Amino acid sequence: MARKIRLTRPELKRQRDSLERFDRYLPMLKLKQQQLQLTIRDVWRLRQSAHAEANAVRKRIDRYRPVLSDTAGIDVARLAKPTEVNTSEENVAGVRIPTFESVSFPMADYSLFATPPWVDKALADKRQLNEKQARADILERRYSLLNLALTKVIQRVNLFDKVLIPRSRENIRVIRIHLGEEQTAAVGRAKLAKGKLEARERAAGSAFAQPIRPNSTQANVEQQS
């Protein structure tokens, strides 16, 4: 339910101040929206590229997957799993998002002579796959956070552009009309009161200007004397 506004001059000032604030803030929101949209477009391309690179490594591993059953007791999957994914934070249009830096893997301590030759290749490929997948995961996280921020910014832009600013302008229009009508009515009342006062003054002046006529009895007495 819309709040009923007071049709007063202080309320008119408050509405004007609000409109000025909204008009100043809206371009900043639109600029932030544009920055987020451009960044999201770039992150989307990077994300697609990261997934494509990970799929290429995955297909390369699939070609020799049958021989991976003979790894001489080496847990390739464990050695290829990252122990830590190192990231940093980046500020994009006021939104803090993660940036991929590197991955750390456990120490591969095994005998190169006692293991099949494909173990080294499999370990290197799986580590590369997990690194590219970690990069893709971070890009997915960036993409999700940026889209969430963009949704909120668009909602605020619509709120300012389609609700708050039109409402303030309409409130200002209504208050100005009311104050104008009040001023017109006050001027009319002042003229009416002035007219009545002038009429009274004229009536009073006419009464004092008329001569005093003696009555007939007094006139006879004066003549006899």
Secondary structure as UniProt FT lines:
FT   HELIX           9..63
FT   HELIX           65..69
FT   TURN            72..73
FT   HELIX           76..80
FT   STRAND          84..92
FT   TURN            93..94
FT   STRAND          95..104
FT   HELIX           118..159
FT   HELIX           160..164
FT   HELIX           165..209
FT   HELIX           216..224
//
